[in-house]
Amino acid sequence: MDYKYIKSLPEDPNRYYEELIHKFENPVRVGLYCLSFIFLALHLVHGLSSSTQSLGTNNKYATTIEKISYAFGIGIPLGFCFIALYHFFIHF
């Protein structure tokens, strides 16, 4: 099945793996990548907690919503850092 821009069954399903390995073999690049995601985590945690406070969640669910926002704000960037560090140390 071919669409205008998307092939549902590409010839090589691992076509981006070599690029991923090449991008994450330089320790400086991995460090800057992880540092940028740490800053993203700080931004997300602040933004999510501020937005829930702006919506007026000062009730009995406020601590639960704050914990969820911290988990999301830290978990997503941590996952991206894990991918970079994993491929760096596997091919070190």
C-alpha positions as CSV (number, residue, x, y, z in Angstrom):
1,M,0.0,0.0,0.0
2,D,1.6,3.3,-1.1
3,Y,0.4,6.7,-0.2
4,K,1.9,9.9,-1.4
5,Y,4.6,10.2,1.3
6,I,4.3,7.1,3.4
7,K,5.2,3.5,2.6
8,S,3.6,1.1,4.9
9,L,6.2,-1.6,4.3
10,P,9.6,0.0,3.7
11,E,12.4,-2.0,2.0
12,D,14.6,-1.8,5.1
13,P,12.8,-1.5,8.5
14,N,16.1,-0.8,10.2
15,R,17.1,2.1,8.0
16,Y,17.5,4.6,10.8
17,Y,19.5,2.3,13.2
18,E,22.9,3.1,11.6
19,E,22.2,6.9,11.8
20,L,21.2,6.4,15.5
21,I,24.5,4.6,16.2
22,H,26.5,7.3,14.3
23,K,24.8,10.2,16.2
24,F,25.4,8.7,19.7
25,E,29.0,7.6,19.4
26,N,30.4,11.0,20.3
27,P,30.5,11.6,24.1
28,V,30.2,15.4,23.7
29,R,27.1,15.0,21.5
30,V,25.5,12.6,24.0
31,G,26.4,14.9,26.9
32,L,24.8,17.9,25.2
33,Y,21.8,15.9,24.2
34,C,21.2,14.7,27.8
35,L,21.8,18.2,29.1
36,S,19.2,19.6,26.8
37,F,16.7,17.0,28.0
38,I,17.5,17.9,31.6
39,F,16.6,21.5,30.8
40,L,13.5,20.2,29.1
41,A,12.5,18.3,32.2
42,L,12.9,21.4,34.3
43,H,10.8,23.3,31.9
44,L,8.0,20.6,31.8
45,V,7.9,20.2,35.6
46,H,7.6,24.0,36.1
47,G,5.1,24.4,33.3
48,L,2.8,21.5,34.3
49,S,2.8,22.4,38.0
50,S,2.1,26.0,37.2
51,S,-0.6,25.2,34.7
52,T,-2.5,23.0,37.2
53,Q,-2.1,25.7,39.9
54,S,-3.5,28.3,37.4
55,L,-6.5,26.1,36.8
56,G,-7.2,26.1,40.5
57,T,-6.3,22.6,41.6
58,N,-6.0,23.6,45.3
59,N,-8.3,20.8,46.4
60,K,-7.8,17.2,47.6
61,Y,-6.5,16.1,44.2
62,A,-3.8,18.7,44.0
63,T,-1.0,16.5,45.3
64,T,-2.0,13.6,43.0
65,I,-2.0,15.9,40.0
66,E,1.3,17.4,41.1
67,K,2.8,13.9,41.4
68,I,1.5,13.0,37.9
69,S,3.0,16.2,36.4
70,Y,6.4,15.5,38.0
71,A,6.3,11.9,36.8
72,F,5.5,13.1,33.2
73,G,7.9,16.0,33.3
74,I,10.8,13.9,34.4
75,G,9.9,10.6,32.8
76,I,9.6,11.6,29.2
77,P,13.0,13.4,29.0
78,L,14.6,10.6,31.1
79,G,13.5,8.1,28.5
80,F,15.1,10.0,25.7
81,C,18.4,10.3,27.8
82,F,18.3,6.6,28.4
83,I,18.2,5.9,24.7
84,A,21.2,8.1,24.0
85,L,23.2,6.7,27.0
86,Y,22.3,3.1,26.2
87,H,23.5,3.3,22.6
88,F,26.6,5.2,23.7
89,F,27.7,2.6,26.2
90,I,26.7,-0.4,24.1
91,H,28.9,0.7,21.3
92,F,31.7,2.2,23.4
